[in-house]
């Protein structure tokens, strides 16, 4: 019984937080696109948004690689 419970726990690499990471990435991407399309540009906000977007995209790549057991 213990081995079956352990196998069921390790069978899934999906975590509940993964959904929030993807949603935050989408929200940040929308924000960066809106900042770049604005008539009055804020360079600090654009830079901060791009760094945040790069960080979350990297997290998404690592997360998906973990789902596929590549990490």
PDB file of N, CA, C and O in Angstrom:
ATOM      1  N   UNK A   1       0.816  -1.192   0.000  1.00  0.00           N
ATOM      2  CA  UNK A   1       0.000   0.000   0.000  1.00  0.00           C
ATOM      3  C   UNK A   1       0.861   1.258   0.000  1.00  0.00           C
ATOM      4  O   UNK A   1       0.558   2.224  -0.701  1.00  0.00           O
ATOM      5  N   UNK A   2       1.929   1.243   0.784  1.00  0.00           N
ATOM      6  CA  UNK A   2       2.813   2.404   0.855  1.00  0.00           C
ATOM      7  C   UNK A   2       3.480   2.668  -0.490  1.00  0.00           C
ATOM      8  O   UNK A   2       3.608   3.823  -0.896  1.00  0.00           O
ATOM      9  N   UNK A   3       3.907   1.616  -1.187  1.00  0.00           N
ATOM     10  CA  UNK A   3       4.553   1.788  -2.489  1.00  0.00           C
ATOM     11  C   UNK A   3       3.579   2.326  -3.524  1.00  0.00           C
ATOM     12  O   UNK A   3       3.971   3.122  -4.377  1.00  0.00           O
ATOM     13  N   UNK A   4       2.332   1.914  -3.468  1.00  0.00           N
ATOM     14  CA  UNK A   4       1.336   2.410  -4.411  1.00  0.00           C
ATOM     15  C   UNK A   4       1.060   3.891  -4.173  1.00  0.00           C
ATOM     16  O   UNK A   4       0.902   4.655  -5.125  1.00  0.00           O
ATOM     17  N   UNK A   5       1.002   4.292  -2.922  1.00  0.00           N
ATOM     18  CA  UNK A   5       0.774   5.713  -2.619  1.00  0.00           C
ATOM     19  C   UNK A   5       1.964   6.557  -3.058  1.00  0.00           C
ATOM     20  O   UNK A   5       1.792   7.662  -3.570  1.00  0.00           O
ATOM     21  N   UNK A   6       3.164   6.037  -2.856  1.00  0.00           N
ATOM     22  CA  UNK A   6       4.368   6.771  -3.280  1.00  0.00           C
ATOM     23  C   UNK A   6       4.450   6.864  -4.796  1.00  0.00           C
ATOM     24  O   UNK A   6       4.838   7.905  -5.325  1.00  0.00           O
ATOM     25  N   UNK A   7       4.097   5.810  -5.499  1.00  0.00           N
ATOM     26  CA  UNK A   7       4.111   5.832  -6.963  1.00  0.00           C
ATOM     27  C   UNK A   7       3.076   6.809  -7.506  1.00  0.00           C
ATOM     28  O   UNK A   7       3.332   7.505  -8.489  1.00  0.00           O
ATOM     29  N   UNK A   8       1.921   6.865  -6.877  1.00  0.00           N
ATOM     30  CA  UNK A   8       0.887   7.805  -7.318  1.00  0.00           C
ATOM     31  C   UNK A   8       1.317   9.246  -7.068  1.00  0.00           C
ATOM     32  O   UNK A   8       0.984  10.136  -7.850  1.00  0.00           O
ATOM     33  N   UNK A   9       2.049   9.482  -5.991  1.00  0.00           N
ATOM     34  CA  UNK A   9       2.491  10.838  -5.684  1.00  0.00           C
ATOM     35  C   UNK A   9       3.580  11.296  -6.641  1.00  0.00           C
ATOM     36  O   UNK A   9       3.643  12.480  -6.973  1.00  0.00           O
ATOM     37  N   UNK A  10       4.433  10.394  -7.089  1.00  0.00           N
ATOM     38  CA  UNK A  10       5.523  10.778  -7.984  1.00  0.00           C
ATOM     39  C   UNK A  10       5.148  10.655  -9.455  1.00  0.00           C
ATOM     40  O   UNK A  10       5.939  11.038 -10.317  1.00  0.00           O
ATOM     41  N   UNK A  11       3.979  10.139  -9.761  1.00  0.00           N
ATOM     42  CA  UNK A  11       3.593   9.947 -11.157  1.00  0.00           C
ATOM     43  C   UNK A  11       3.320  11.270 -11.858  1.00  0.00           C
ATOM     44  O   UNK A  11       3.516  11.381 -13.068  1.00  0.00           O
ATOM     45  N   UNK A  12       2.874  12.261 -11.120  1.00  0.00           N
ATOM     46  CA  UNK A  12       2.538  13.539 -11.720  1.00  0.00           C
ATOM     47  C   UNK A  12       3.603  14.575 -11.389  1.00  0.00           C
ATOM     48  O   UNK A  12       3.968  14.756 -10.227  1.00  0.00           O
ATOM     49  N   UNK A  13       4.097  15.252 -12.418  1.00  0.00           N
ATOM     50  CA  UNK A  13       5.054  16.330 -12.224  1.00  0.00           C
ATOM     51  C   UNK A  13       4.354  17.679 -12.185  1.00  0.00           C
ATOM     52  O   UNK A  13       5.009  18.714 -12.052  1.00  0.00           O
ATOM     53  N   UNK A  14       3.050  17.680 -12.298  1.00  0.00           N
ATOM     54  CA  UNK A  14       2.278  18.914 -12.350  1.00  0.00           C
ATOM     55  C   UNK A  14       2.042  19.424 -10.936  1.00  0.00           C
ATOM     56  O   UNK A  14       1.692  18.664 -10.034  1.00  0.00           O
ATOM     57  N   UNK A  15       2.239  20.723 -10.764  1.00  0.00           N
ATOM     58  CA  UNK A  15       2.022  21.359  -9.470  1.00  0.00           C
ATOM     59  C   UNK A  15       0.899  22.389  -9.634  1.00  0.00           C
ATOM     60  O   UNK A  15       0.742  22.962 -10.712  1.00  0.00           O
ATOM     61  N   UNK A  16       0.133  22.624  -8.594  1.00  0.00           N
ATOM     62  CA  UNK A  16      -0.970  23.577  -8.668  1.00  0.00           C
ATOM     63  C   UNK A  16      -0.515  25.000  -8.943  1.00  0.00           C
ATOM     64  O   UNK A  16      -1.267  25.792  -9.509  1.00  0.00           O
ATOM     65  N   UNK A  17       0.718  25.336  -8.545  1.00  0.00           N
ATOM     66  CA  UNK A  17       1.251  26.675  -8.752  1.00  0.00           C
ATOM     67  C   UNK A  17       1.586  26.928 -10.226  1.00  0.00           C
ATOM     68  O   UNK A  17       1.706  28.081 -10.639  1.00  0.00           O
ATOM     69  N   UNK A  18       1.736  25.878 -11.013  1.00  0.00           N
ATOM     70  CA  UNK A  18       2.106  26.012 -12.432  1.00  0.00           C
ATOM     71  C   UNK A  18       1.088  26.847 -13.206  1.00  0.00           C
ATOM     72  O   UNK A  18       1.459  27.611 -14.097  1.00  0.00           O
ATOM     73  N   UNK A  19      -0.177  26.705 -12.872  1.00  0.00           N
ATOM     74  CA  UNK A  19      -1.225  27.464 -13.553  1.00  0.00           C
ATOM     75  C   UNK A  19      -1.035  28.962 -13.309  1.00  0.00           C
ATOM     76  O   UNK A  19      -1.194  29.770 -14.224  1.00  0.00           O
ATOM     77  N   UNK A  20      -0.697  29.324 -12.078  1.00  0.00           N
ATOM     78  CA  UNK A  20      -0.507  30.732 -11.749  1.00  0.00           C
ATOM     79  C   UNK A  20       0.714  31.315 -12.454  1.00  0.00           C
ATOM     80  O   UNK A  20       0.700  32.478 -12.857  1.00  0.00           O
ATOM     81  N   UNK A  21       1.761  30.523 -12.604  1.00  0.00           N
ATOM     82  CA  UNK A  21       2.958  31.002 -13.308  1.00  0.00           C
ATOM     83  C   UNK A  21       2.611  31.314 -14.759  1.00  0.00           C
ATOM     84  O   UNK A  21       3.043  32.338 -15.289  1.00  0.00           O
ATOM     85  N   UNK A  22       1.847  30.459 -15.401  1.00  0.00           N
ATOM     86  CA  UNK A  22       1.454  30.696 -16.790  1.00  0.00           C
ATOM     87  C   UNK A  22       0.538  31.925 -16.885  1.00  0.00           C
ATOM     88  O   UNK A  22       0.685  32.739 -17.797  1.00  0.00           O
ATOM     89  N   UNK A  23      -0.396  32.057 -15.953  1.00  0.00           N
ATOM     90  CA  UNK A  23      -1.286  33.221 -15.969  1.00  0.00           C
ATOM     91  C   UNK A  23      -0.514  34.520 -15.744  1.00  0.00           C
ATOM     92  O   UNK A  23      -0.780  35.517 -16.417  1.00  0.00           O
ATOM     93  N   UNK A  24       0.435  34.525 -14.812  1.00  0.00           N
ATOM     94  CA  UNK A  24       1.244  35.719 -14.580  1.00  0.00           C
ATOM     95  C   UNK A  24       2.073  36.064 -15.812  1.00  0.00           C
ATOM     96  O   UNK A  24       2.250  37.240 -16.128  1.00  0.00           O
ATOM     97  N   UNK A  25       2.580  35.055 -16.506  1.00  0.00           N
ATOM     98  CA  UNK A  25       3.355  35.296 -17.726  1.00  0.00           C
ATOM     99  C   UNK A  25       2.485  35.974 -18.776  1.00  0.00           C
ATOM    100  O   UNK A  25       2.934  36.904 -19.446  1.00  0.00           O
ATOM    101  N   UNK A  26       1.253  35.518 -18.924  1.00  0.00           N
ATOM    102  CA  UNK A  26       0.341  36.114 -19.895  1.00  0.00           C
ATOM    103  C   UNK A  26       0.020  37.560 -19.521  1.00  0.00           C
ATOM    104  O   UNK A  26      -0.002  38.438 -20.384  1.00  0.00           O
ATOM    105  N   UNK A  27      -0.227  37.805 -18.232  1.00  0.00           N
ATOM    106  CA  UNK A  27      -0.543  39.161 -17.778  1.00  0.00           C
ATOM    107  C   UNK A  27       0.642  40.098 -18.001  1.00  0.00           C
ATOM    108  O   UNK A  27       0.462  41.233 -18.441  1.00  0.00           O
ATOM    109  N   UNK A  28       1.851  39.627 -17.699  1.00  0.00           N
ATOM    110  CA  UNK A  28       3.046  40.458 -17.905  1.00  0.00           C
ATOM    111  C   UNK A  28       3.243  40.740 -19.390  1.00  0.00           C
ATOM    112  O   UNK A  28       3.596  41.858 -19.763  1.00  0.00           O
ATOM    113  N   UNK A  29       3.020  39.734 -20.244  1.00  0.00           N
ATOM    114  CA  UNK A  29       3.174  39.939 -21.684  1.00  0.00           C
ATOM    115  C   UNK A  29       2.164  40.970 -22.200  1.00  0.00           C
ATOM    116  O   UNK A  29       2.510  41.812 -23.028  1.00  0.00           O
ATOM    117  N   UNK A  30       0.930  40.907 -21.719  1.00  0.00           N
ATOM    118  CA  UNK A  30      -0.066  41.898 -22.124  1.00  0.00           C
ATOM    119  C   UNK A  30       0.362  43.293 -21.673  1.00  0.00           C
ATOM    120  O   UNK A  30       0.222  44.263 -22.417  1.00  0.00           O
ATOM    121  N   UNK A  31       0.881  43.386 -20.456  1.00  0.00           N
ATOM    122  CA  UNK A  31       1.340  44.673 -19.944  1.00  0.00           C
ATOM    123  C   UNK A  31       2.490  45.248 -20.750  1.00  0.00           C
ATOM    124  O   UNK A  31       2.513  46.446 -21.030  1.00  0.00           O
ATOM    125  N   UNK A  32       3.453  44.402 -21.128  1.00  0.00           N
ATOM    126  CA  UNK A  32       4.590  44.877 -21.933  1.00  0.00           C
ATOM    127  C   UNK A  32       4.114  45.340 -23.305  1.00  0.00           C
ATOM    128  O   UNK A  32       4.576  46.364 -23.807  1.00  0.00           O
ATOM    129  N   UNK A  33       3.208  44.606 -23.904  1.00  0.00           N
ATOM    130  CA  UNK A  33       2.679  44.999 -25.213  1.00  0.00           C
ATOM    131  C   UNK A  33       1.952  46.337 -25.114  1.00  0.00           C
ATOM    132  O   UNK A  33       2.092  47.190 -25.990  1.00  0.00           O
ATOM    133  N   UNK A  34       1.179  46.517 -24.051  1.00  0.00           N
ATOM    134  CA  UNK A  34       0.474  47.800 -23.875  1.00  0.00           C
ATOM    135  C   UNK A  34       1.455  48.947 -23.629  1.00  0.00           C
ATOM    136  O   UNK A  34       1.246  50.060 -24.111  1.00  0.00           O
ATOM    137  N   UNK A  35       2.529  48.674 -22.876  1.00  0.00           N
ATOM    138  CA  UNK A  35       3.531  49.715 -22.641  1.00  0.00           C
ATOM    139  C   UNK A  35       4.237  50.109 -23.934  1.00  0.00           C
ATOM    140  O   UNK A  35       4.501  51.289 -24.165  1.00  0.00           O
ATOM    141  N   UNK A  36       4.539  49.128 -24.770  1.00  0.00           N
ATOM    142  CA  UNK A  36       5.224  49.426 -26.026  1.00  0.00           C
ATOM    143  C   UNK A  36       4.307  50.142 -27.018  1.00  0.00           C
ATOM    144  O   UNK A  36       4.782  50.886 -27.876  1.00  0.00           O
ATOM    145  N   UNK A  37       3.002  49.921 -26.905  1.00  0.00           N
ATOM    146  CA  UNK A  37       2.054  50.544 -27.832  1.00  0.00           C
ATOM    147  C   UNK A  37       1.594  51.925 -27.357  1.00  0.00           C
ATOM    148  O   UNK A  37       0.943  52.650 -28.109  1.00  0.00           O
ATOM    149  N   UNK A  38       1.922  52.289 -26.132  1.00  0.00           N
ATOM    150  CA  UNK A  38       1.457  53.564 -25.582  1.00  0.00           C
ATOM    151  C   UNK A  38       2.120  54.740 -26.291  1.00  0.00           C
ATOM    152  O   UNK A  38       3.252  54.644 -26.763  1.00  0.00           O
ATOM    153  N   UNK A  39       1.395  55.842 -26.354  1.00  0.00           N
ATOM    154  CA  UNK A  39       1.945  57.029 -27.013  1.00  0.00           C
ATOM    155  C   UNK A  39       3.026  57.686 -26.156  1.00  0.00           C
ATOM    156  O   UNK A  39       4.028  58.173 -26.679  1.00  0.00           O
ATOM    157  N   UNK A  40       2.818  57.697 -24.840  1.00  0.00           N
ATOM    158  CA  UNK A  40       3.835  58.231 -23.933  1.00  0.00           C
ATOM    159  C   UNK A  40       4.568  57.047 -23.300  1.00  0.00           C
ATOM    160  O   UNK A  40       3.992  56.321 -22.490  1.00  0.00           O
ATOM    161  N   UNK A  41       5.828  56.853 -23.667  1.00  0.00           N
ATOM    162  CA  UNK A  41       6.599  55.688 -23.232  1.00  0.00           C
ATOM    163  C   UNK A  41       7.244  55.952 -21.867  1.00  0.00           C
ATOM    164  O   UNK A  41       7.717  57.054 -21.589  1.00  0.00           O
ATOM    165  N   UNK A  42       7.252  54.932 -21.041  1.00  0.00           N
ATOM    166  CA  UNK A  42       7.927  54.964 -19.753  1.00  0.00           C
ATOM    167  C   UNK A  42       9.064  53.943 -19.825  1.00  0.00           C
ATOM    168  O   UNK A  42       8.818  52.744 -19.694  1.00  0.00           O
ATOM    169  N   UNK A  43      10.310  54.398 -20.032  1.00  0.00           N
ATOM    170  CA  UNK A  43      11.415  53.462 -20.228  1.00  0.00           C
ATOM    171  C   UNK A  43      11.665  52.552 -19.023  1.00  0.00           C
ATOM    172  O   UNK A  43      11.998  51.380 -19.201  1.00  0.00           O
ATOM    173  N   UNK A  44      11.512  53.070 -17.805  1.00  0.00           N
ATOM    174  CA  UNK A  44      11.722  52.234 -16.630  1.00  0.00           C
ATOM    175  C   UNK A  44      10.700  51.102 -16.577  1.00  0.00           C
ATOM    176  O   UNK A  44      11.056  49.956 -16.303  1.00  0.00           O
ATOM    177  N   UNK A  45       9.433  51.420 -16.838  1.00  0.00           N
ATOM    178  CA  UNK A  45       8.377  50.412 -16.801  1.00  0.00           C
ATOM    179  C   UNK A  45       8.568  49.376 -17.918  1.00  0.00           C
ATOM    180  O   UNK A  45       8.323  48.186 -17.717  1.00  0.00           O
ATOM    181  N   UNK A  46       9.002  49.833 -19.078  1.00  0.00           N
ATOM    182  CA  UNK A  46       9.251  48.899 -20.184  1.00  0.00           C
ATOM    183  C   UNK A  46      10.397  47.962 -19.832  1.00  0.00           C
ATOM    184  O   UNK A  46      10.302  46.755 -20.052  1.00  0.00           O
ATOM    185  N   UNK A  47      11.479  48.510 -19.288  1.00  0.00           N
ATOM    186  CA  UNK A  47      12.620  47.675 -18.905  1.00  0.00           C
ATOM    187  C   UNK A  47      12.262  46.690 -17.812  1.00  0.00           C
ATOM    188  O   UNK A  47      12.626  45.516 -17.887  1.00  0.00           O
ATOM    189  N   UNK A  48      11.550  47.159 -16.794  1.00  0.00           N
ATOM    190  CA  UNK A  48      11.129  46.278 -15.702  1.00  0.00           C
ATOM    191  C   UNK A  48      10.205  45.181 -16.229  1.00  0.00           C
ATOM    192  O   UNK A  48      10.324  44.023 -15.830  1.00  0.00           O
ATOM    193  N   UNK A  49       9.290  45.543 -17.119  1.00  0.00           N
ATOM    194  CA  UNK A  49       8.380  44.554 -17.686  1.00  0.00           C
ATOM    195  C   UNK A  49       9.107  43.516 -18.530  1.00  0.00           C
ATOM    196  O   UNK A  49       8.780  42.330 -18.484  1.00  0.00           O
ATOM    197  N   UNK A  50      10.097  43.968 -19.303  1.00  0.00           N
ATOM    198  CA  UNK A  50      10.858  43.025 -20.130  1.00  0.00           C
ATOM    199  C   UNK A  50      11.690  42.061 -19.277  1.00  0.00           C
ATOM    200  O   UNK A  50      11.785  40.873 -19.588  1.00  0.00           O
ATOM    201  N   UNK A  51      12.288  42.578 -18.205  1.00  0.00           N
ATOM    202  CA  UNK A  51      13.058  41.693 -17.306  1.00  0.00           C
ATOM    203  C   UNK A  51      12.122  40.705 -16.622  1.00  0.00           C
ATOM    204  O   UNK A  51      12.448  39.523 -16.508  1.00  0.00           O
ATOM    205  N   UNK A  52      10.974  41.170 -16.171  1.00  0.00           N
ATOM    206  CA  UNK A  52       9.994  40.283 -15.539  1.00  0.00           C
ATOM    207  C   UNK A  52       9.489  39.234 -16.525  1.00  0.00           C
ATOM    208  O   UNK A  52       9.354  38.059 -16.181  1.00  0.00           O
ATOM    209  N   UNK A  53       9.212  39.668 -17.748  1.00  0.00           N
ATOM    210  CA  UNK A  53       8.735  38.728 -18.772  1.00  0.00           C
ATOM    211  C   UNK A  53       9.801  37.684 -19.090  1.00  0.00           C
ATOM    212  O   UNK A  53       9.481  36.506 -19.245  1.00  0.00           O
ATOM    213  N   UNK A  54      11.054  38.097 -19.189  1.00  0.00           N
ATOM    214  CA  UNK A  54      12.127  37.139 -19.456  1.00  0.00           C
ATOM    215  C   UNK A  54      12.259  36.135 -18.314  1.00  0.00           C
ATOM    216  O   UNK A  54      12.473  34.946 -18.552  1.00  0.00           O
ATOM    217  N   UNK A  55      12.131  36.609 -17.081  1.00  0.00           N
ATOM    218  CA  UNK A  55      12.217  35.716 -15.925  1.00  0.00           C
ATOM    219  C   UNK A  55      11.084  34.690 -15.934  1.00  0.00           C
ATOM    220  O   UNK A  55      11.312  33.499 -15.726  1.00  0.00           O
ATOM    221  N   UNK A  56       9.874  35.161 -16.174  1.00  0.00           N
ATOM    222  CA  UNK A  56       8.735  34.242 -16.167  1.00  0.00           C
ATOM    223  C   UNK A  56       8.756  33.300 -17.371  1.00  0.00           C
ATOM    224  O   UNK A  56       8.332  32.151 -17.253  1.00  0.00           O
ATOM    225  N   UNK A  57       9.235  33.760 -18.515  1.00  0.00           N
ATOM    226  CA  UNK A  57       9.365  32.847 -19.662  1.00  0.00           C
ATOM    227  C   UNK A  57      10.390  31.759 -19.368  1.00  0.00           C
ATOM    228  O   UNK A  57      10.192  30.602 -19.737  1.00  0.00           O
ATOM    229  N   UNK A  58      11.481  32.124 -18.706  1.00  0.00           N
ATOM    230  CA  UNK A  58      12.470  31.120 -18.306  1.00  0.00           C
ATOM    231  C   UNK A  58      11.851  30.118 -17.334  1.00  0.00           C
ATOM    232  O   UNK A  58      12.080  28.914 -17.447  1.00  0.00           O
ATOM    233  N   UNK A  59      11.068  30.616 -16.381  1.00  0.00           N
ATOM    234  CA  UNK A  59      10.384  29.716 -15.443  1.00  0.00           C
ATOM    235  C   UNK A  59       9.418  28.789 -16.176  1.00  0.00           C
ATOM    236  O   UNK A  59       9.296  27.619 -15.815  1.00  0.00           O
ATOM    237  N   UNK A  60       8.732  29.295 -17.197  1.00  0.00           N
ATOM    238  CA  UNK A  60       7.817  28.458 -17.974  1.00  0.00           C
ATOM    239  C   UNK A  60       8.564  27.351 -18.705  1.00  0.00           C
ATOM    240  O   UNK A  60       8.107  26.208 -18.746  1.00  0.00           O
ATOM    241  N   UNK A  61       9.704  27.690 -19.278  1.00  0.00           N
ATOM    242  CA  UNK A  61      10.498  26.683 -19.997  1.00  0.00           C
ATOM    243  C   UNK A  61      10.968  25.598 -19.040  1.00  0.00           C
ATOM    244  O   UNK A  61      10.865  24.411 -19.349  1.00  0.00           O
ATOM    245  N   UNK A  62      11.482  25.993 -17.882  1.00  0.00           N
ATOM    246  CA  UNK A  62      11.938  25.010 -16.898  1.00  0.00           C
ATOM    247  C   UNK A  62      10.776  24.160 -16.408  1.00  0.00           C
ATOM    248  O   UNK A  62      10.929  22.954 -16.212  1.00  0.00           O
ATOM    249  N   UNK A  63       9.617  24.776 -16.209  1.00  0.00           N
ATOM    250  CA  UNK A  63       8.438  24.064 -15.739  1.00  0.00           C
ATOM    251  C   UNK A  63       7.980  23.016 -16.754  1.00  0.00           C
ATOM    252  O   UNK A  63       7.680  21.881 -16.384  1.00  0.00           O
ATOM    253  N   UNK A  64       7.928  23.392 -18.018  1.00  0.00           N
ATOM    254  CA  UNK A  64       7.492  22.449 -19.054  1.00  0.00           C
ATOM    255  C   UNK A  64       8.520  21.331 -19.227  1.00  0.00           C
ATOM    256  O   UNK A  64       8.153  20.176 -19.444  1.00  0.00           O
ATOM    257  N   UNK A  65       9.797  21.670 -19.132  1.00  0.00           N
ATOM    258  CA  UNK A  65      10.820  20.621 -19.209  1.00  0.00           C
ATOM    259  C   UNK A  65      10.689  19.643 -18.037  1.00  0.00           C
ATOM    260  O   UNK A  65      10.947  18.449 -18.193  1.00  0.00           O
ATOM    261  N   UNK A  66      10.296  20.140 -16.886  1.00  0.00           N
ATOM    262  CA  UNK A  66      10.062  19.257 -15.736  1.00  0.00           C
ATOM    263  C   UNK A  66       8.854  18.370 -15.977  1.00  0.00           C
ATOM    264  O   UNK A  66       8.858  17.200 -15.593  1.00  0.00           O
ATOM    265  N   UNK A  67       7.820  18.911 -16.608  1.00  0.00           N
ATOM    266  CA  UNK A  67       6.648  18.090 -16.931  1.00  0.00           C
ATOM    267  C   UNK A  67       7.022  16.935 -17.843  1.00  0.00           C
ATOM    268  O   UNK A  67       6.484  15.835 -17.718  1.00  0.00           O
ATOM    269  N   UNK A  68       7.951  17.189 -18.768  1.00  0.00           N
ATOM    270  CA  UNK A  68       8.342  16.174 -19.745  1.00  0.00           C
ATOM    271  C   UNK A  68       9.503  15.305 -19.245  1.00  0.00           C
ATOM    272  O   UNK A  68      10.054  14.512 -20.008  1.00  0.00           O
ATOM    273  N   UNK A  69       9.875  15.449 -17.966  1.00  0.00           N
ATOM    274  CA  UNK A  69      10.969  14.685 -17.352  1.00  0.00           C
ATOM    275  C   UNK A  69      12.291  14.883 -18.050  1.00  0.00           C
ATOM    276  O   UNK A  69      13.078  13.942 -18.160  1.00  0.00           O
ATOM    277  N   UNK A  70      12.553  16.080 -18.522  1.00  0.00           N
ATOM    278  CA  UNK A  70      13.840  16.401 -19.110  1.00  0.00           C
ATOM    279  C   UNK A  70      14.800  16.971 -18.087  1.00  0.00           C
ATOM    280  O   UNK A  70      16.002  17.073 -18.334  1.00  0.00           O
ATOM    281  N   UNK A  71      14.257  17.345 -16.926  1.00  0.00           N
ATOM    282  CA  UNK A  71      15.107  17.873 -15.850  1.00  0.00           C
ATOM    283  C   UNK A  71      15.056  16.917 -14.687  1.00  0.00           C
ATOM    284  O   UNK A  71      15.697  17.155 -13.663  1.00  0.00           O
TER     285      UNK A  71
END
